[in-house]
């Protein structure tokens, strides 16, 4: 049993790792170039969409409760 353990340890230690060739590819670098959308020179400013998205998510429960209470009163 000891020999099997030693053999399995040796087989794990003898893995063949291969490396790939380093390719020289140049992508634009700097701030905002790693994002999948435009931040500058937009028709609608990004900040408006960003904060509008989170405001809609925050205000939706309050609107739902308001509509539910309004219907429950029979108005």
PyMOL Python script that loads the backbone (N, CA, C, O; Angstrom):
from pymol import cmd

cmd.read_pdbstr("""\
ATOM      1  N   UNK A   1       0.827  -1.191   0.000  1.00  0.00           N
ATOM      2  CA  UNK A   1       0.000   0.000   0.000  1.00  0.00           C
ATOM      3  C   UNK A   1       0.872   1.256   0.000  1.00  0.00           C
ATOM      4  O   UNK A   1       0.516   2.261  -0.616  1.00  0.00           O
ATOM      5  N   UNK A   2       1.983   1.201   0.672  1.00  0.00           N
ATOM      6  CA  UNK A   2       2.897   2.318   0.715  1.00  0.00           C
ATOM      7  C   UNK A   2       3.448   2.624  -0.683  1.00  0.00           C
ATOM      8  O   UNK A   2       3.616   3.785  -1.056  1.00  0.00           O
ATOM      9  N   UNK A   3       3.724   1.565  -1.444  1.00  0.00           N
ATOM     10  CA  UNK A   3       4.245   1.754  -2.806  1.00  0.00           C
ATOM     11  C   UNK A   3       3.228   2.461  -3.700  1.00  0.00           C
ATOM     12  O   UNK A   3       3.597   3.292  -4.529  1.00  0.00           O
ATOM     13  N   UNK A   4       1.960   2.131  -3.532  1.00  0.00           N
ATOM     14  CA  UNK A   4       0.921   2.783  -4.342  1.00  0.00           C
ATOM     15  C   UNK A   4       0.846   4.268  -4.016  1.00  0.00           C
ATOM     16  O   UNK A   4       0.661   5.094  -4.910  1.00  0.00           O
ATOM     17  N   UNK A   5       0.984   4.602  -2.770  1.00  0.00           N
ATOM     18  CA  UNK A   5       0.947   6.002  -2.362  1.00  0.00           C
ATOM     19  C   UNK A   5       2.134   6.753  -2.948  1.00  0.00           C
ATOM     20  O   UNK A   5       1.988   7.879  -3.425  1.00  0.00           O
ATOM     21  N   UNK A   6       3.301   6.135  -2.914  1.00  0.00           N
ATOM     22  CA  UNK A   6       4.497   6.764  -3.468  1.00  0.00           C
ATOM     23  C   UNK A   6       4.348   6.926  -4.974  1.00  0.00           C
ATOM     24  O   UNK A   6       4.719   7.965  -5.521  1.00  0.00           O
ATOM     25  N   UNK A   7       3.814   5.921  -5.649  1.00  0.00           N
ATOM     26  CA  UNK A   7       3.619   6.008  -7.097  1.00  0.00           C
ATOM     27  C   UNK A   7       2.637   7.121  -7.461  1.00  0.00           C
ATOM     28  O   UNK A   7       2.878   7.880  -8.400  1.00  0.00           O
ATOM     29  N   UNK A   8       1.535   7.220  -6.724  1.00  0.00           N
ATOM     30  CA  UNK A   8       0.568   8.268  -7.044  1.00  0.00           C
ATOM     31  C   UNK A   8       1.151   9.648  -6.772  1.00  0.00           C
ATOM     32  O   UNK A   8       0.866  10.595  -7.505  1.00  0.00           O
ATOM     33  N   UNK A   9       1.960   9.771  -5.734  1.00  0.00           N
ATOM     34  CA  UNK A   9       2.607  11.054  -5.439  1.00  0.00           C
ATOM     35  C   UNK A   9       3.591  11.411  -6.545  1.00  0.00           C
ATOM     36  O   UNK A   9       3.678  12.573  -6.941  1.00  0.00           O
ATOM     37  N   UNK A  10       4.334  10.426  -7.049  1.00  0.00           N
ATOM     38  CA  UNK A  10       5.284  10.693  -8.129  1.00  0.00           C
ATOM     39  C   UNK A  10       4.561  11.073  -9.419  1.00  0.00           C
ATOM     40  O   UNK A  10       5.023  11.946 -10.155  1.00  0.00           O
ATOM     41  N   UNK A  11       3.444  10.429  -9.693  1.00  0.00           N
ATOM     42  CA  UNK A  11       2.735  10.744 -10.935  1.00  0.00           C
ATOM     43  C   UNK A  11       2.149  12.149 -10.884  1.00  0.00           C
ATOM     44  O   UNK A  11       2.076  12.823 -11.911  1.00  0.00           O
ATOM     45  N   UNK A  12       1.736  12.595  -9.718  1.00  0.00           N
ATOM     46  CA  UNK A  12       1.229  13.956  -9.581  1.00  0.00           C
ATOM     47  C   UNK A  12       2.374  14.946  -9.753  1.00  0.00           C
ATOM     48  O   UNK A  12       2.203  15.991 -10.380  1.00  0.00           O
ATOM     49  N   UNK A  13       3.541  14.620  -9.197  1.00  0.00           N
ATOM     50  CA  UNK A  13       4.674  15.527  -9.262  1.00  0.00           C
ATOM     51  C   UNK A  13       5.271  15.593 -10.669  1.00  0.00           C
ATOM     52  O   UNK A  13       5.955  16.566 -10.985  1.00  0.00           O
ATOM     53  N   UNK A  14       5.040  14.604 -11.514  1.00  0.00           N
ATOM     54  CA  UNK A  14       5.659  14.553 -12.828  1.00  0.00           C
ATOM     55  C   UNK A  14       4.728  15.033 -13.936  1.00  0.00           C
ATOM     56  O   UNK A  14       4.886  14.620 -15.085  1.00  0.00           O
ATOM     57  N   UNK A  15       3.771  15.884 -13.626  1.00  0.00           N
ATOM     58  CA  UNK A  15       2.884  16.390 -14.670  1.00  0.00           C
ATOM     59  C   UNK A  15       3.688  17.164 -15.696  1.00  0.00           C
ATOM     60  O   UNK A  15       4.690  17.799 -15.368  1.00  0.00           O
ATOM     61  N   UNK A  16       3.248  17.107 -16.921  1.00  0.00           N
ATOM     62  CA  UNK A  16       3.908  17.864 -17.975  1.00  0.00           C
ATOM     63  C   UNK A  16       3.136  19.157 -18.215  1.00  0.00           C
ATOM     64  O   UNK A  16       2.046  19.144 -18.786  1.00  0.00           O
ATOM     65  N   UNK A  17       3.703  20.253 -17.780  1.00  0.00           N
ATOM     66  CA  UNK A  17       3.082  21.543 -17.998  1.00  0.00           C
ATOM     67  C   UNK A  17       3.648  22.142 -19.276  1.00  0.00           C
ATOM     68  O   UNK A  17       4.860  22.133 -19.492  1.00  0.00           O
ATOM     69  N   UNK A  18       2.782  22.652 -20.103  1.00  0.00           N
ATOM     70  CA  UNK A  18       3.258  23.269 -21.335  1.00  0.00           C
ATOM     71  C   UNK A  18       2.962  24.763 -21.286  1.00  0.00           C
ATOM     72  O   UNK A  18       2.007  25.199 -20.642  1.00  0.00           O
ATOM     73  N   UNK A  19       3.767  25.517 -21.954  1.00  0.00           N
ATOM     74  CA  UNK A  19       3.569  26.954 -22.009  1.00  0.00           C
ATOM     75  C   UNK A  19       3.279  27.348 -23.435  1.00  0.00           C
ATOM     76  O   UNK A  19       3.712  26.682 -24.376  1.00  0.00           O
ATOM     77  N   UNK A  20       2.554  28.420 -23.593  1.00  0.00           N
ATOM     78  CA  UNK A  20       2.255  28.905 -24.934  1.00  0.00           C
ATOM     79  C   UNK A  20       3.173  30.076 -25.262  1.00  0.00           C
ATOM     80  O   UNK A  20       3.716  30.732 -24.373  1.00  0.00           O
ATOM     81  N   UNK A  21       3.329  30.316 -26.526  1.00  0.00           N
ATOM     82  CA  UNK A  21       4.201  31.380 -26.988  1.00  0.00           C
ATOM     83  C   UNK A  21       3.589  32.735 -26.628  1.00  0.00           C
ATOM     84  O   UNK A  21       2.379  32.925 -26.755  1.00  0.00           O
ATOM     85  N   UNK A  22       4.403  33.654 -26.190  1.00  0.00           N
ATOM     86  CA  UNK A  22       3.929  34.982 -25.859  1.00  0.00           C
ATOM     87  C   UNK A  22       3.654  35.713 -27.167  1.00  0.00           C
ATOM     88  O   UNK A  22       4.524  35.820 -28.031  1.00  0.00           O
ATOM     89  N   UNK A  23       2.439  36.209 -27.291  1.00  0.00           N
ATOM     90  CA  UNK A  23       2.058  36.921 -28.514  1.00  0.00           C
ATOM     91  C   UNK A  23       2.034  38.414 -28.226  1.00  0.00           C
ATOM     92  O   UNK A  23       1.587  38.848 -27.165  1.00  0.00           O
ATOM     93  N   UNK A  24       2.506  39.171 -29.156  1.00  0.00           N
ATOM     94  CA  UNK A  24       2.523  40.615 -28.966  1.00  0.00           C
ATOM     95  C   UNK A  24       1.263  41.220 -29.585  1.00  0.00           C
ATOM     96  O   UNK A  24       1.186  41.429 -30.795  1.00  0.00           O
ATOM     97  N   UNK A  25       0.302  41.490 -28.747  1.00  0.00           N
ATOM     98  CA  UNK A  25      -0.933  42.125 -29.173  1.00  0.00           C
ATOM     99  C   UNK A  25      -1.096  43.360 -28.317  1.00  0.00           C
ATOM    100  O   UNK A  25      -0.926  43.303 -27.099  1.00  0.00           O
ATOM    101  N   UNK A  26      -1.418  44.460 -28.936  1.00  0.00           N
ATOM    102  CA  UNK A  26      -1.559  45.697 -28.176  1.00  0.00           C
ATOM    103  C   UNK A  26      -3.003  46.171 -28.235  1.00  0.00           C
ATOM    104  O   UNK A  26      -3.536  46.465 -29.305  1.00  0.00           O
ATOM    105  N   UNK A  27      -3.612  46.239 -27.081  1.00  0.00           N
ATOM    106  CA  UNK A  27      -4.956  46.791 -26.955  1.00  0.00           C
ATOM    107  C   UNK A  27      -4.837  48.174 -26.338  1.00  0.00           C
ATOM    108  O   UNK A  27      -3.840  48.480 -25.685  1.00  0.00           O
ATOM    109  N   UNK A  28      -5.848  49.012 -26.538  1.00  0.00           N
ATOM    110  CA  UNK A  28      -5.772  50.335 -25.909  1.00  0.00           C
ATOM    111  C   UNK A  28      -5.692  50.208 -24.388  1.00  0.00           C
ATOM    112  O   UNK A  28      -6.363  49.368 -23.790  1.00  0.00           O
ATOM    113  N   UNK A  29      -4.877  51.037 -23.784  1.00  0.00           N
ATOM    114  CA  UNK A  29      -4.691  50.979 -22.340  1.00  0.00           C
ATOM    115  C   UNK A  29      -5.135  52.290 -21.724  1.00  0.00           C
ATOM    116  O   UNK A  29      -5.311  53.295 -22.413  1.00  0.00           O
ATOM    117  N   UNK A  30      -5.310  52.258 -20.427  1.00  0.00           N
ATOM    118  CA  UNK A  30      -5.660  53.459 -19.697  1.00  0.00           C
ATOM    119  C   UNK A  30      -7.038  53.357 -19.085  1.00  0.00           C
ATOM    120  O   UNK A  30      -7.719  52.340 -19.218  1.00  0.00           O
ATOM    121  N   UNK A  31      -7.446  54.431 -18.405  1.00  0.00           N
ATOM    122  CA  UNK A  31      -8.739  54.406 -17.746  1.00  0.00           C
ATOM    123  C   UNK A  31      -9.881  54.295 -18.751  1.00  0.00           C
ATOM    124  O   UNK A  31      -9.822  54.883 -19.831  1.00  0.00           O
ATOM    125  N   UNK A  32     -10.903  53.550 -18.400  1.00  0.00           N
ATOM    126  CA  UNK A  32     -12.133  53.350 -19.168  1.00  0.00           C
ATOM    127  C   UNK A  32     -11.965  52.477 -20.406  1.00  0.00           C
ATOM    128  O   UNK A  32     -12.949  52.239 -21.106  1.00  0.00           O
ATOM    129  N   UNK A  33     -10.777  51.996 -20.703  1.00  0.00           N
ATOM    130  CA  UNK A  33     -10.611  51.142 -21.884  1.00  0.00           C
ATOM    131  C   UNK A  33     -10.890  49.678 -21.587  1.00  0.00           C
ATOM    132  O   UNK A  33     -10.983  48.865 -22.507  1.00  0.00           O
ATOM    133  N   UNK A  34     -11.026  49.333 -20.316  1.00  0.00           N
ATOM    134  CA  UNK A  34     -11.329  47.948 -19.968  1.00  0.00           C
ATOM    135  C   UNK A  34     -12.826  47.709 -19.808  1.00  0.00           C
ATOM    136  O   UNK A  34     -13.236  46.594 -19.485  1.00  0.00           O
ATOM    137  N   UNK A  35     -13.648  48.728 -20.026  1.00  0.00           N
ATOM    138  CA  UNK A  35     -15.096  48.599 -19.892  1.00  0.00           C
ATOM    139  C   UNK A  35     -15.724  48.244 -21.239  1.00  0.00           C
ATOM    140  O   UNK A  35     -15.247  48.696 -22.279  1.00  0.00           O
ATOM    141  N   UNK A  36     -16.789  47.438 -21.229  1.00  0.00           N
ATOM    142  CA  UNK A  36     -17.404  47.035 -22.507  1.00  0.00           C
ATOM    143  C   UNK A  36     -18.410  48.042 -23.046  1.00  0.00           C
ATOM    144  O   UNK A  36     -19.247  47.679 -23.873  1.00  0.00           O
ATOM    145  N   UNK A  37     -18.357  49.303 -22.604  1.00  0.00           N
ATOM    146  CA  UNK A  37     -19.269  50.329 -23.098  1.00  0.00           C
ATOM    147  C   UNK A  37     -18.547  51.668 -23.078  1.00  0.00           C
ATOM    148  O   UNK A  37     -17.537  51.830 -22.394  1.00  0.00           O
ATOM    149  N   UNK A  38     -19.074  52.624 -23.833  1.00  0.00           N
ATOM    150  CA  UNK A  38     -18.466  53.942 -23.895  1.00  0.00           C
ATOM    151  C   UNK A  38     -18.829  54.736 -22.653  1.00  0.00           C
ATOM    152  O   UNK A  38     -19.961  54.665 -22.175  1.00  0.00           O
ATOM    153  N   UNK A  39     -17.880  55.487 -22.135  1.00  0.00           N
ATOM    154  CA  UNK A  39     -18.141  56.344 -20.994  1.00  0.00           C
ATOM    155  C   UNK A  39     -18.129  57.803 -21.446  1.00  0.00           C
ATOM    156  O   UNK A  39     -18.925  58.604 -20.957  1.00  0.00           O
ATOM    157  N   UNK A  40     -17.257  58.151 -22.350  1.00  0.00           N
ATOM    158  CA  UNK A  40     -17.142  59.520 -22.844  1.00  0.00           C
ATOM    159  C   UNK A  40     -17.813  59.638 -24.212  1.00  0.00           C
ATOM    160  O   UNK A  40     -17.964  58.645 -24.923  1.00  0.00           O
ATOM    161  N   UNK A  41     -18.211  60.853 -24.572  1.00  0.00           N
ATOM    162  CA  UNK A  41     -18.818  61.174 -25.872  1.00  0.00           C
ATOM    163  C   UNK A  41     -20.070  60.332 -26.145  1.00  0.00           C
ATOM    164  O   UNK A  41     -20.193  59.721 -27.207  1.00  0.00           O
ATOM    165  N   UNK A  42     -20.984  60.305 -25.195  1.00  0.00           N
ATOM    166  CA  UNK A  42     -22.240  59.576 -25.343  1.00  0.00           C
ATOM    167  C   UNK A  42     -23.365  60.574 -25.571  1.00  0.00           C
ATOM    168  O   UNK A  42     -23.274  61.727 -25.152  1.00  0.00           O
ATOM    169  N   UNK A  43     -24.445  60.121 -26.248  1.00  0.00           N
ATOM    170  CA  UNK A  43     -25.617  60.981 -26.420  1.00  0.00           C
ATOM    171  C   UNK A  43     -26.313  61.203 -25.085  1.00  0.00           C
ATOM    172  O   UNK A  43     -26.698  62.327 -24.761  1.00  0.00           O
ATOM    173  N   UNK A  44     -26.475  60.136 -24.309  1.00  0.00           N
ATOM    174  CA  UNK A  44     -27.023  60.223 -22.953  1.00  0.00           C
ATOM    175  C   UNK A  44     -25.844  60.013 -22.011  1.00  0.00           C
ATOM    176  O   UNK A  44     -25.154  59.000 -22.121  1.00  0.00           O
ATOM    177  N   UNK A  45     -25.596  60.934 -21.096  1.00  0.00           N
ATOM    178  CA  UNK A  45     -24.445  60.778 -20.196  1.00  0.00           C
ATOM    179  C   UNK A  45     -24.513  59.478 -19.394  1.00  0.00           C
ATOM    180  O   UNK A  45     -25.586  59.056 -18.961  1.00  0.00           O
ATOM    181  N   UNK A  46     -23.384  58.870 -19.210  1.00  0.00           N
ATOM    182  CA  UNK A  46     -23.331  57.596 -18.496  1.00  0.00           C
ATOM    183  C   UNK A  46     -23.836  57.726 -17.067  1.00  0.00           C
ATOM    184  O   UNK A  46     -24.508  56.824 -16.567  1.00  0.00           O
ATOM    185  N   UNK A  47     -23.527  58.825 -16.409  1.00  0.00           N
ATOM    186  CA  UNK A  47     -23.950  59.003 -15.010  1.00  0.00           C
ATOM    187  C   UNK A  47     -25.473  58.968 -14.907  1.00  0.00           C
ATOM    188  O   UNK A  47     -26.005  58.427 -13.937  1.00  0.00           O
ATOM    189  N   UNK A  48     -26.178  59.525 -15.871  1.00  0.00           N
ATOM    190  CA  UNK A  48     -27.639  59.515 -15.860  1.00  0.00           C
ATOM    191  C   UNK A  48     -28.163  58.084 -15.927  1.00  0.00           C
ATOM    192  O   UNK A  48     -29.071  57.724 -15.177  1.00  0.00           O
ATOM    193  N   UNK A  49     -27.611  57.278 -16.801  1.00  0.00           N
ATOM    194  CA  UNK A  49     -28.045  55.889 -16.901  1.00  0.00           C
ATOM    195  C   UNK A  49     -27.670  55.092 -15.654  1.00  0.00           C
ATOM    196  O   UNK A  49     -28.463  54.282 -15.175  1.00  0.00           O
ATOM    197  N   UNK A  50     -26.490  55.312 -15.136  1.00  0.00           N
ATOM    198  CA  UNK A  50     -26.015  54.581 -13.958  1.00  0.00           C
ATOM    199  C   UNK A  50     -26.900  54.852 -12.748  1.00  0.00           C
ATOM    200  O   UNK A  50     -27.424  53.922 -12.134  1.00  0.00           O
ATOM    201  N   UNK A  51     -27.065  56.123 -12.408  1.00  0.00           N
ATOM    202  CA  UNK A  51     -27.853  56.464 -11.223  1.00  0.00           C
ATOM    203  C   UNK A  51     -29.337  56.243 -11.468  1.00  0.00           C
ATOM    204  O   UNK A  51     -30.070  55.943 -10.525  1.00  0.00           O
ATOM    205  N   UNK A  52     -29.799  56.381 -12.694  1.00  0.00           N
ATOM    206  CA  UNK A  52     -31.200  56.086 -13.011  1.00  0.00           C
ATOM    207  C   UNK A  52     -31.529  54.618 -12.815  1.00  0.00           C
ATOM    208  O   UNK A  52     -32.608  54.284 -12.325  1.00  0.00           O
ATOM    209  N   UNK A  53     -30.619  53.743 -13.189  1.00  0.00           N
ATOM    210  CA  UNK A  53     -30.815  52.302 -13.004  1.00  0.00           C
ATOM    211  C   UNK A  53     -30.963  51.954 -11.532  1.00  0.00           C
ATOM    212  O   UNK A  53     -31.873  51.218 -11.152  1.00  0.00           O
ATOM    213  N   UNK A  54     -30.067  52.483 -10.703  1.00  0.00           N
ATOM    214  CA  UNK A  54     -30.124  52.179  -9.275  1.00  0.00           C
ATOM    215  C   UNK A  54     -31.304  52.873  -8.599  1.00  0.00           C
ATOM    216  O   UNK A  54     -31.879  52.318  -7.662  1.00  0.00           O
ATOM    217  N   UNK A  55     -31.675  54.059  -9.044  1.00  0.00           N
ATOM    218  CA  UNK A  55     -32.837  54.752  -8.464  1.00  0.00           C
ATOM    219  C   UNK A  55     -34.111  53.981  -8.782  1.00  0.00           C
ATOM    220  O   UNK A  55     -34.988  53.866  -7.927  1.00  0.00           O
ATOM    221  N   UNK A  56     -34.226  53.458  -9.984  1.00  0.00           N
ATOM    222  CA  UNK A  56     -35.410  52.672 -10.344  1.00  0.00           C
ATOM    223  C   UNK A  56     -35.510  51.427  -9.474  1.00  0.00           C
ATOM    224  O   UNK A  56     -36.600  51.076  -9.022  1.00  0.00           O
ATOM    225  N   UNK A  57     -34.397  50.760  -9.236  1.00  0.00           N
ATOM    226  CA  UNK A  57     -34.397  49.582  -8.383  1.00  0.00           C
ATOM    227  C   UNK A  57     -34.720  49.902  -6.936  1.00  0.00           C
ATOM    228  O   UNK A  57     -35.342  49.094  -6.247  1.00  0.00           O
ATOM    229  N   UNK A  58     -34.308  51.067  -6.469  1.00  0.00           N
ATOM    230  CA  UNK A  58     -34.588  51.457  -5.090  1.00  0.00           C
ATOM    231  C   UNK A  58     -36.034  51.910  -4.928  1.00  0.00           C
ATOM    232  O   UNK A  58     -36.662  51.607  -3.913  1.00  0.00           O
ATOM    233  N   UNK A  59     -36.573  52.630  -5.908  1.00  0.00           N
ATOM    234  CA  UNK A  59     -37.914  53.201  -5.785  1.00  0.00           C
ATOM    235  C   UNK A  59     -39.025  52.243  -6.182  1.00  0.00           C
ATOM    236  O   UNK A  59     -40.181  52.480  -5.829  1.00  0.00           O
ATOM    237  N   UNK A  60     -38.722  51.180  -6.895  1.00  0.00           N
ATOM    238  CA  UNK A  60     -39.754  50.237  -7.344  1.00  0.00           C
ATOM    239  C   UNK A  60     -40.562  49.652  -6.186  1.00  0.00           C
ATOM    240  O   UNK A  60     -41.788  49.629  -6.293  1.00  0.00           O
ATOM    241  N   UNK A  61     -39.971  49.180  -5.094  1.00  0.00           N
ATOM    242  CA  UNK A  61     -40.795  48.633  -3.998  1.00  0.00           C
ATOM    243  C   UNK A  61     -41.756  49.653  -3.402  1.00  0.00           C
ATOM    244  O   UNK A  61     -42.881  49.312  -3.036  1.00  0.00           O
ATOM    245  N   UNK A  62     -41.312  50.917  -3.303  1.00  0.00           N
ATOM    246  CA  UNK A  62     -42.200  51.949  -2.759  1.00  0.00           C
ATOM    247  C   UNK A  62     -43.386  52.190  -3.684  1.00  0.00           C
ATOM    248  O   UNK A  62     -44.513  52.366  -3.221  1.00  0.00           O
ATOM    249  N   UNK A  63     -43.137  52.198  -4.988  1.00  0.00           N
ATOM    250  CA  UNK A  63     -44.235  52.351  -5.948  1.00  0.00           C
ATOM    251  C   UNK A  63     -45.191  51.179  -5.910  1.00  0.00           C
ATOM    252  O   UNK A  63     -46.404  51.366  -6.003  1.00  0.00           O
ATOM    253  N   UNK A  64     -44.670  49.987  -5.776  1.00  0.00           N
ATOM    254  CA  UNK A  64     -45.512  48.790  -5.718  1.00  0.00           C
ATOM    255  C   UNK A  64     -46.389  48.817  -4.476  1.00  0.00           C
ATOM    256  O   UNK A  64     -47.572  48.488  -4.553  1.00  0.00           O
ATOM    257  N   UNK A  65     -45.827  49.206  -3.324  1.00  0.00           N
ATOM    258  CA  UNK A  65     -46.606  49.289  -2.087  1.00  0.00           C
ATOM    259  C   UNK A  65     -47.674  50.372  -2.205  1.00  0.00           C
ATOM    260  O   UNK A  65     -48.799  50.180  -1.743  1.00  0.00           O
ATOM    261  N   UNK A  66     -47.342  51.489  -2.808  1.00  0.00           N
ATOM    262  CA  UNK A  66     -48.321  52.574  -2.993  1.00  0.00           C
ATOM    263  C   UNK A  66     -49.507  52.100  -3.839  1.00  0.00           C
ATOM    264  O   UNK A  66     -50.662  52.336  -3.486  1.00  0.00           O
ATOM    265  N   UNK A  67     -49.218  51.438  -4.941  1.00  0.00           N
ATOM    266  CA  UNK A  67     -50.289  50.941  -5.812  1.00  0.00           C
ATOM    267  C   UNK A  67     -51.104  49.879  -5.085  1.00  0.00           C
ATOM    268  O   UNK A  67     -52.331  49.874  -5.192  1.00  0.00           O
ATOM    269  N   UNK A  68     -50.465  48.993  -4.359  1.00  0.00           N
ATOM    270  CA  UNK A  68     -51.173  47.952  -3.620  1.00  0.00           C
ATOM    271  C   UNK A  68     -52.108  48.571  -2.571  1.00  0.00           C
ATOM    272  O   UNK A  68     -53.263  48.161  -2.452  1.00  0.00           O
ATOM    273  N   UNK A  69     -51.614  49.547  -1.819  1.00  0.00           N
ATOM    274  CA  UNK A  69     -52.446  50.197  -0.798  1.00  0.00           C
ATOM    275  C   UNK A  69     -53.597  50.977  -1.420  1.00  0.00           C
ATOM    276  O   UNK A  69     -54.698  51.007  -0.870  1.00  0.00           O
ATOM    277  N   UNK A  70     -53.349  51.599  -2.547  1.00  0.00           N
ATOM    278  CA  UNK A  70     -54.397  52.357  -3.232  1.00  0.00           C
ATOM    279  C   UNK A  70     -55.511  51.424  -3.700  1.00  0.00           C
ATOM    280  O   UNK A  70     -56.688  51.762  -3.575  1.00  0.00           O
ATOM    281  N   UNK A  71     -55.159  50.260  -4.235  1.00  0.00           N
ATOM    282  CA  UNK A  71     -56.160  49.288  -4.673  1.00  0.00           C
ATOM    283  C   UNK A  71     -56.898  48.673  -3.482  1.00  0.00           C
ATOM    284  O   UNK A  71     -58.093  48.392  -3.568  1.00  0.00           O
ATOM    285  N   UNK A  72     -56.187  48.466  -2.375  1.00  0.00           N
ATOM    286  CA  UNK A  72     -56.810  47.844  -1.199  1.00  0.00           C
ATOM    287  C   UNK A  72     -57.855  48.763  -0.571  1.00  0.00           C
ATOM    288  O   UNK A  72     -58.834  48.280  -0.002  1.00  0.00           O
ATOM    289  N   UNK A  73     -57.662  50.083  -0.666  1.00  0.00           N
ATOM    290  CA  UNK A  73     -58.633  51.035  -0.140  1.00  0.00           C
ATOM    291  C   UNK A  73     -59.848  51.163  -1.040  1.00  0.00           C
ATOM    292  O   UNK A  73     -60.880  51.684  -0.617  1.00  0.00           O
ATOM    293  N   UNK A  74     -59.740  50.702  -2.260  1.00  0.00           N
ATOM    294  CA  UNK A  74     -60.862  50.765  -3.190  1.00  0.00           C
ATOM    295  C   UNK A  74     -60.972  52.073  -3.940  1.00  0.00           C
ATOM    296  O   UNK A  74     -62.056  52.422  -4.407  1.00  0.00           O
ATOM    297  N   UNK A  75     -59.906  52.787  -4.065  1.00  0.00           N
ATOM    298  CA  UNK A  75     -59.950  54.056  -4.805  1.00  0.00           C
ATOM    299  C   UNK A  75     -59.756  53.840  -6.279  1.00  0.00           C
ATOM    300  O   UNK A  75     -59.765  54.799  -7.050  1.00  0.00           O
TER     301      UNK A  75
END
""", "prot")
cmd.dss("prot")
cmd.show_as("cartoon", "prot")
cmd.util.cbc("prot")
cmd.orient("prot")
